[in-house]
Amino acid sequence: MAKRRKVANLLALPVLSTLSERPMYPYEIASTLRRRGKDASVKINWGSFYTVVRNLEKHGLIKATGTVRQGNQPDRTVYAITPEGRAELADWLRELVEVPEREYPRFQAALADIATLHPREFTVLLRRRLEALEADLAEQDRQLAEHRAWLPELLLIEADYHRALSSAEVDWVRALLARLEDGTMAGLADWARFHETGEVPQEIDWLHEQERARAEPSPEEAD
């Protein structure tokens, strides 16, 4: 089970990691994260970035160590990671690597209710998704090949992981499309008939009966 963190926003993780290298002011941290493409690994809401920095300071995970000024710009506060921040960073990383956590992708949410659409429409949409996924995978391969020429593998490990997930999704979508297009997907005819005639498949009727039976109180509960 995931621990409750003092600063739970995952954006705090790359902020702490960046400050573990050397002290920086917030704009410098943000620029470093952008330059390193961290927004490909963590969903970064730049509007909440400074709130995360303030919360890290509030909980003693980072501390202000001074200010710097560049040209006519106002003074900028420089932050350094504290021993507590280093401990939190290491503990958080250990948890994220060791403990599998259920995530909820938007695509999976759509698949859970996809029977609402006619299978023909679903097939068209899925074909478009596959084309987009294949194009994205090709671009990932291009960028990885370019980066491997000068970056060590350790700095590309998250990109390799993302590429593996993308490849797995391409394979899964391609296989599902094949079964939709050749008609071998189980229940496909019933699914189409429901949209065309309103006839509810027997399996769905049975499922509804089971759900109603479970929802009804037992005689003991009714008393």
C-alpha positions in Angstrom: 0.0 0.0 0.0 1.3 3.4 -1.0 2.5 5.6 1.9 0.9 9.0 2.6 3.4 11.6 1.5 3.8 15.1 3.0 3.8 16.4 -0.6 1.8 13.9 -2.7 2.0 15.6 -6.0 4.2 13.5 -8.2 5.8 16.6 -9.6 7.6 16.9 -6.3 9.7 13.8 -7.2 11.6 15.3 -10.2 11.9 18.6 -8.3 13.6 16.8 -5.4 15.7 14.7 -7.8 16.9 17.9 -9.7 17.8 19.6 -6.4 19.7 16.6 -5.3 22.3 17.5 -8.0 22.8 21.1 -6.8 20.9 24.1 -5.4 18.7 26.0 -8.0 16.0 28.7 -8.1 12.5 27.6 -9.2 12.7 28.9 -12.8 16.0 27.1 -13.2 14.5 23.8 -11.9 11.5 24.2 -14.3 13.9 24.9 -17.3 15.9 21.8 -16.4 12.8 19.6 -16.2 11.7 20.9 -19.6 15.1 20.5 -21.2 15.4 16.9 -20.0 11.9 16.0 -21.2 10.6 15.1 -17.7 7.0 16.0 -18.8 7.1 12.8 -20.8 7.4 10.8 -17.6 5.4 12.9 -15.1 2.3 14.8 -15.8 3.5 18.3 -15.1 1.0 21.1 -14.4 3.3 24.2 -14.6 0.6 26.3 -12.9 1.0 24.2 -9.7 4.8 24.1 -10.0 5.5 26.9 -7.6 2.9 25.5 -5.2 4.8 22.3 -5.1 8.1 24.1 -4.4 6.4 26.1 -1.5 5.0 22.9 0.0 8.3 21.1 -0.2 9.8 24.1 1.7 6.9 24.1 4.2 7.5 20.5 5.1 11.3 20.9 5.4 12.2 18.8 2.3 13.9 21.8 0.7 15.2 25.1 2.2 16.1 28.5 0.9 19.8 29.1 0.9 20.1 32.6 -0.6 19.1 34.7 -3.6 20.6 35.4 -7.1 20.0 38.3 -9.5 20.5 38.3 -13.2 20.5 41.7 -15.0 17.4 43.7 -14.2 15.5 40.6 -13.0 14.2 40.6 -9.4 16.0 38.5 -6.8 15.4 34.8 -7.1 15.4 32.4 -4.2 17.8 29.5 -4.4 16.6 26.2 -2.9 18.7 23.2 -1.7 17.4 19.8 -0.8 17.6 18.9 2.9 18.6 15.6 4.5 14.9 15.0 5.1 14.3 15.7 1.4 17.0 13.2 0.3 15.4 10.6 2.6 12.0 11.3 1.2 13.3 11.1 -2.4 15.0 7.7 -1.8 12.0 6.3 0.1 9.5 7.4 -2.5 11.6 6.0 -5.4 11.9 2.7 -3.6 8.2 2.5 -3.1 7.4 3.4 -6.7 9.8 0.7 -8.0 8.9 -2.0 -5.6 5.1 -1.7 -5.1 2.9 -2.2 -8.2 0.0 0.3 -8.2 -3.2 0.1 -10.2 -3.4 3.0 -12.6 -6.5 4.1 -14.5 -5.7 5.0 -18.2 -8.4 6.9 -20.0 -8.4 4.3 -22.9 -9.2 1.6 -20.4 -12.1 3.6 -19.0 -13.5 3.9 -22.6 -13.1 0.1 -23.2 -15.1 -0.6 -20.0 -18.2 1.0 -21.6 -17.4 0.5 -25.3 -20.6 -1.6 -25.9 -22.4 1.8 -26.0 -21.0 2.2 -29.5 -21.8 0.1 -32.6 -18.9 -2.3 -33.3 -18.5 -0.8 -36.8 -17.9 2.6 -35.3 -15.6 1.1 -32.7 -13.6 -0.6 -35.4 -13.2 2.7 -37.4 -12.1 4.5 -34.2 -9.7 1.8 -33.2 -8.1 1.8 -36.7 -7.5 5.5 -36.3 -6.0 4.9 -32.9 -3.7 2.2 -34.2 -2.4 4.6 -37.0 -1.7 7.3 -34.4 0.0 4.7 -32.1 2.2 3.4 -34.9 3.2 6.9 -35.9 4.1 7.7 -32.3 6.0 4.5 -31.9 8.0 5.2 -35.0 8.9 8.7 -33.6 9.9 7.2 -30.3 12.2 4.8 -32.1 13.7 7.7 -34.1 14.4 9.7 -31.0 15.8 6.7 -29.0 18.2 5.9 -31.8 19.4 9.5 -31.9 19.8 9.7 -28.1 21.5 6.3 -27.8 24.4 7.8 -29.9 25.5 10.0 -27.0 23.4 9.2 -23.8 24.1 6.3 -21.4 21.4 3.7 -21.1 20.6 4.8 -17.5 19.4 8.2 -18.7 17.1 6.5 -21.3 15.6 3.9 -19.1 12.2 5.6 -18.7 12.0 6.2 -22.5 12.7 2.4 -23.0 9.9 1.6 -20.6 7.5 3.9 -22.3 8.5 2.4 -25.7 7.7 -1.1 -24.3 4.3 0.0 -23.2 3.6 1.7 -26.5 4.7 -1.4 -28.4 2.5 -3.7 -26.2 -0.6 -1.4 -26.9 0.1 -1.5 -30.6 0.2 -5.3 -30.6 -3.0 -5.5 -28.5 -5.0 -3.0 -30.6 -3.8 -4.6 -33.8 -4.9 -8.1 -32.6 -8.3 -6.8 -31.5 -8.8 -5.0 -34.8 -8.0 -8.2 -36.7 -10.7 -10.1 -34.7 -13.2 -7.3 -35.2 -12.6 -7.1 -39.0 -12.7 -10.8 -39.6 -15.7 -11.4 -37.4 -14.0 -13.8 -35.0 -14.4 -11.7 -31.8 -16.7 -13.6 -29.4 -20.2 -11.9 -29.1 -19.6 -9.6 -32.0 -22.8 -10.6 -33.8 -24.9 -10.1 -30.6 -23.3 -6.7 -30.0 -24.1 -5.5 -33.5 -27.7 -6.9 -33.3 -28.3 -5.0 -30.1 -27.5 -1.7 -31.8 -29.5 -2.6 -34.9 -32.6 -4.2 -33.3 -32.5 -3.4 -29.6 -32.4 -7.1 -28.8 -30.4 -7.6 -25.6 -28.1 -10.6 -25.7 -29.1 -13.5 -23.4 -25.8 -13.2 -21.5 -26.5 -9.6 -20.6 -30.0 -10.5 -19.5 -28.5 -13.2 -17.3 -26.0 -10.8 -15.9 -28.7 -8.2 -15.0 -30.7 -10.9 -13.2 -27.6 -11.9 -11.2 -27.0 -8.2 -10.3 -30.6 -7.7 -9.2 -30.5 -10.9 -7.1 -27.3 -9.7 -5.3 -28.8 -6.2 -4.7 -32.0 -7.6 -3.1 -31.8 -8.1 0.7 -31.9 -11.7 2.0 -34.9 -12.6 4.1 -32.8 -12.2 7.2 -31.7 -8.7 6.1 -35.3 -7.8 5.2 -36.4 -8.6 8.8 
